[in-house]
C-alpha cells in the first residue's frame, strides 16, 4: 500500500537521517527507496569506519544493523519495479548518472517527493518531481 504522503529517500538522505539520531530515521518508515540505496548507505558507513577511521568497527556494525532494520520498515523498489529502460532514458535526457536517474524515475513512477542531500541530483530532478532534504522533512 502506498503511503499517504509519498516520499522516496535516496542513500544520502537515509545516511543523514541515521546520523541525525534521535529516531529521525522513522521519517523514512513506510516510504519508498531503491534497493541499491542500502549498498550506497552501507558503503558510506564502511568509509567512515574502515577508510577514514572516524568511527569504530563496532559502532559501524551497529549502524549497519540499524540500517538493515530501517530497510524492513520501508517500501523497497528494485530496478525491475522502476524499469531499466525508463531509468536509462532519464539518465540520457537529464544528463545524470544511471544511479541518480533511478531515484528520479522512481520518484516520478510513485508520485513521490524525492528526498536527497545531493544538490546536483536535486537540481536535475526539480523539474520532474518535488525535492526536499532530510532536514526539511524533519522540520515538518
VOGU-3710 file (C-alpha; in Angstrom, 3 decimals, decimal comma):
1> xxxxxxxxxx> 0,000/0,000/0,000  1,339/3,424/-0,924  1,932/5,902/1,905  -0,404/8,924/2,255  2,371/11,484/1,800  4,712/9,628/-0,507  8,427/10,245/-0,354  11,326/8,457/-1,962  14,566/8,575/0,038  17,924/8,216/-1,662
11> xxxxxxxxxx> 21,011/6,844/0,076  22,328/10,267/1,071  19,099/11,121/2,860  18,993/7,751/4,650  22,566/8,292/5,853  21,647/11,795/7,013  18,614/10,550/8,952  20,607/7,797/10,649  23,476/10,121/11,541  20,974/12,630/12,915
21> xxxxxxxxxx> 19,931/10,104/15,557  17,020/10,541/17,974  14,826/8,253/15,890  14,988/10,538/12,846  15,121/7,510/10,545  11,476/6,862/11,405  10,695/9,634/8,897  11,525/7,061/6,222  9,261/4,334/7,604  6,510/3,258/5,185
31> xxxxxxxxxx> 8,161/5,374/2,481  9,930/4,434/-0,741  13,560/3,829/-1,564  15,549/1,766/-4,048  17,303/-1,456/-3,180  20,688/-0,061/-4,163  20,285/2,739/-1,592  21,307/0,273/1,090  24,521/-0,637/-0,726  25,352/3,051/-1,104
41> xxxxxxxxxx> 24,480/3,856/2,523  26,398/0,819/3,757  29,404/1,952/1,758  29,180/5,373/3,397  29,263/3,824/6,868  32,099/1,495/5,820  34,032/4,512/4,548  33,557/6,340/7,852  34,947/3,390/9,778  37,388/1,411/7,648
51> xxxxxxxxxx> 38,726/4,012/5,244  38,641/7,198/7,318  38,620/5,640/10,797  36,105/8,204/12,060  34,128/5,590/14,000  34,968/2,198/15,440  34,172/-1,015/13,645  31,717/-1,913/16,425  29,846/1,387/16,061  29,782/0,985/12,290
61> xxxxxxxxxx> 28,450/-2,570/12,655  25,696/-1,306/14,959  24,845/1,345/12,394  24,696/-1,238/9,606  22,364/-3,357/11,755  20,173/-0,299/12,290  20,234/0,469/8,557  19,006/-3,084/7,950  16,149/-2,571/10,422  15,195/0,684/8,658
71> xxxxxxxxxx> 15,105/-1,279/5,401  12,498/-3,595/6,888  10,247/-0,587/7,536  10,429/0,848/4,013  8,895/0,096/0,632  11,956/-1,052/-1,297  11,781/-0,893/-5,079  14,043/-2,775/-7,462  15,209/-1,808/-10,923  12,557/-4,080/-12,407
81> xxxxxxxxxx> 9,881/-2,140/-10,479  11,093/1,143/-11,975  12,053/-0,067/-15,449  15,626/-0,249/-16,686  14,838/1,471/-19,982  12,937/4,287/-18,260  15,936/4,856/-15,981  18,290/4,908/-18,969  16,054/7,382/-20,780  16,032/9,672/-17,732
91> xxxxxxxxxx> 19,815/9,441/-17,432  20,224/10,262/-21,113  17,674/13,068/-21,188  18,731/14,707/-17,912  22,467/14,158/-18,262  22,728/12,433/-14,885  24,218/9,134/-13,777  22,185/5,969/-14,066  22,146/5,842/-10,237  20,638/9,331/-9,959
101> xxxxxxxxxx> 18,243/8,644/-12,814  16,943/5,594/-10,956  15,928/7,754/-7,989  14,370/10,425/-10,207  12,454/7,874/-12,280  11,271/6,006/-9,197  10,018/9,258/-7,642  8,117/10,001/-10,848  6,651/6,492/-11,051  5,447/6,555/-7,429
111> xxxxxxxxxx> 4,341/10,209/-7,476  6,647/10,733/-4,525  8,745/13,629/-3,341  12,451/12,885/-3,790  14,398/13,310/-0,551  18,113/13,786/-1,201  21,155/15,598/0,123  22,694/15,529/-3,363  22,364/19,066/-4,677  23,260/18,093/-8,224
121> xxxxxxxxxx> 20,583/15,440/-8,397  18,099/17,790/-6,732  18,767/20,414/-9,395  18,125/17,934/-12,214  15,134/16,319/-10,504  13,339/19,517/-9,529  11,795/19,910/-12,983  10,364/16,389/-12,855  9,443/15,903/-9,175  9,291/17,832/-5,933
131> xxxxxxxxxx> 12,503/17,646/-3,918  13,428/18,107/-0,252  16,324/17,378/2,086  16,162/15,186/5,158  16,416/18,276/7,358  13,406/19,831/5,630  11,409/16,628/6,168  12,340/16,546/9,855  11,133/20,131/10,337  7,625/19,284/9,120
//
